[in-house]
Amino acid sequence: MSKPVNLNRYRKEKARAQSKARADQNAVKFGRTKSEKIESKFERDKFHRDLDDRELDE
């Protein structure tokens, strides 16, 4: 006689594989490196500083 098979394990493995595949796709689609994030933050802060400098005082 053969051993009983736990189908829940296979179902969960399949779900994990699909989740990992979706995560990898999102990482390619939305992911940015740390240096890119720092650079964009610097540019955003510089823009706001320059905008505040040009503000008219009353």
N, C-alpha and C positions, 0 to 999 in steps of 0.2 A: 504494500500500500504506500502511496506517496504522502508526503508531508502536507498538512493544510497550509494554505497560502493566506497571508493577511493582506487583503485587498486595500485596506486603508493606507498601508505603507506606500503602495504603488500610486495610489491617488494623491497622497501628499507629496511624493517625489515629483510627480508630474506637475502639480501646482507650483512647487518650488522652482522647477525648471522654467515654467512659463513666467513666473514672477521675475526671475533672474534675467530672462531674455528681455522683458519689458523694461527692467531697470537699466540694462545695458543700452537699449535704444534711447531711453531718456537721457542717459549720461552723454551720449553722442549729440543728442538734439539740444540739450539745455546746459550741459556742463561747461564750465570755464575753469581755467587753471587759476591758482592762487594769485599769480602775478597779474593776470588779466583782471581779476576782481580788484586788486589793489590799485592798478592803473586807472580803472574806470571810477573808483572812489576818489582818487586824487583829481581826476578831471572834473568830476561832479562838484567836489569841494572848491576847486579853483573857479569854476563857473559861478558858483554862489558868492564867493568872495568878490569876484570882479563885478557881479551884479550889485552887490551891496555897496561897493565903492562908487558906482555910478548913480546911486540913489540921490535924489535931490533933498537937501536939508531945508526945512522950513523955519 
